[in-house]
């Protein structure tokens, strides 16, 4: 269905349905040969996978970096108790370092 196109007309219950033609039985070897031929035809296509796609695939397989749950728990507790201190200088330094890294990547 295309966007902006009218949908198919509604089907009324009184119109007869066309007869369904039975499929002819194929031997397993015929089906396997047809599948092998089809896969051989598309074997010559070059595919390039981006690093983002590789990263997403690794995340789906569970190959991501481990999370230090002790540190997460300590930060969560400090936030709940109101004792967590934010260092704005450290945040600013890391933001500038990340921005510089991104600029270096786009220049190369």
N, C-alpha and C positions, 0 to 999 in steps of 0.2 A: 504494500500500500504506500502510495506516495503522499507526502504532506501537501495539503491543499487540493487534493483530488477527491472527488466524491467516492464514498465507499461502495462496495458491491451492493446491488439491490437486495432487499430482504427476501428470504426464501419463504414461499407460502407452503403451507402444509398440504395443499390439494394437488400440487403438480407432481407427476410421477418422476422418480429418480431414474437416471440411466442405469442400465445393467452393468455390473462390474465384471470385467473380463478376468478370468482366472490366469494367474501367472504360470508360465510353463516351467516345469522343474528343470533346473540345471544341475549338472554334476558338480561336486565340490572342486574337482580339478579345473573345470571350465571357469568357475568363479575365481579360483586362486590365480589362474593364468591371466584373467582379465584385470585383476587387482595388481598383479606384478607388472603387467604392461603399462597400466596407468601410472604406477609409481616410477617406472623407468623413464617415462616421458617427462616427468617434472624434476628429475634428478639434476638437471643442468642449470637450475635457477640459483643465482648468487643471492645470498641473504646477509645483511649486515645488522648486527644486534648492537644497540647503543649501550653505553655503560649504565644508563638509568634502567634499561630493561634488565640488564644483568643483575643490578642491585635489587630490583623488585623480585626477580626470580629467586635470588638468594634469600630474600626475606620470606618468600613463600615456602621455601624448603627448611626454614628455621636456622639458617646459617648467619644470623645476625649476631652482633656483639652482645655479650651477656650484660645484664643490668646488676649493679651492686645493690642488692635489696637492703643490706644493712645501712648503706648511705641514704637510700631513699627513706627508710624508716626513721633514721636520725633527723633528716631534714623535715619530714612530716611532723615528727614530734616537736621539733623546735618551732615550727610554724604554728602548731596548735597551742603551744605554751606561750607564744608571743616573744620568744627569745631569738628568733632567726634574724640575723643582721645581714642586710644587703650592702655589698661594697660597690657603690656606683663607679668608682675609679676602675675596678676590675672589669665591670660590665662594659664601660666605655672603651677600655683597651682592647677587649676581645672583639667588640663590634668593629672597631677600626682595623684590627688585624684581619678579620673576615672580609671586610670591604676591600682591603688591599689585595688579599688573595684572589678575590673575584676579578678585580681589575687586572691583575697579572695574568690570569687565565684568558681573559678576553683579548689581551694584547698579543698573546702568543698564538 
